[in-house]
Amino acid sequence: MADRLGFDQPGPIILEEPVEEGETLRSLLTRLAKRFGHFSEALFDPATQSLSSEVSLLINNHIALSQGMDTKLKDGDQILFLPILAGG
């Protein structure tokens, strides 16, 4: 997935991004999509405000987000994007 995001290295990419008090998942993903062009192609489409169907998102190891994209973030939250793999 790192290569699809425009990074030159294979494997996981760790980004530390500051969040403002009360910032939502939606606003963070929109900000990242503006900063990293490939982000919007591979993970999050800011025009439709939706995640790609090819990834799952976890916040602090939880996949079920009661408020969806409006989930409020706090300092220290960890967001993990997992590619959905298929094949045989």
N, C-alpha and C positions, 0 to 999 in steps of 0.2 A: 504494500500500500504506500510505502514511503516514496517509491518512484512515481506513483500516480499523483502524489502531492507536489512533485517538483523538487524533492530533495535528492541529493546525489548519493545518499547512503541507503543500503538495504536495511530492513528490519524496523524495529520500533523507533519512533521519533518522540522525544519528550520536549514539550514546550512549557515554560512557566509564563503564565499570563496573569497580570493583576486584574482583579475584579473589584468593581465599585460596590459599595453597600447597596443591597437590593437589586443588583444587576440580575437579569434573567438569562437563562440558557440561550434563548432566542437572540438577545442582544450580543452576547459573547460570540455566538456562531456567525452572526452577521458581520461583526468586527473582524473576525478571523478570515471570513470569505473576502473581505475587502483587502486585507493585508496579503493573503496568499491566494493568487489567482486560481491555482489548481484545486484549492480547498473546495470552492463552490462547484467545480466539475465532479469531484470525487465523493464529497461528503454531505455538503449542505448547499441547497439552492436558495440564495437570499430572495430571489424573485417570488418563489412560491412559499418560502419560509418552511421548507420541509427537508428532512434528512433523506439521503439517498437510500433506496431500497437495498443497496448492497452493503450496508453497515448496520451494526447495532451499537447503541450508545449506553454506557453505564456511568453513573455518577456515584462515587464512593462505593463501588461494587454493587449498586442497585440498578436493575434494569427497568423496574416499574417506577415511573415518575408520575405521581398523582396529578401534578399540574402540567405535565407535558413540557412543551417549549417555554411555558411561563414559569417553570421551576426557578425559584430564586437561588442564587449562588452565594457562597460566602468564602472568605479567604481560607485557603487550604483544601477546598474541594478538589477531588481528582476526577477528571473526565477521561474516559477510555473509549476509543472508537475501535470496534472489532469488525474486520471484514467478514462478510458472510461468504463462506466457501461452499461450492457445489461441485460435484463431479462424480466420477465413478471409477 
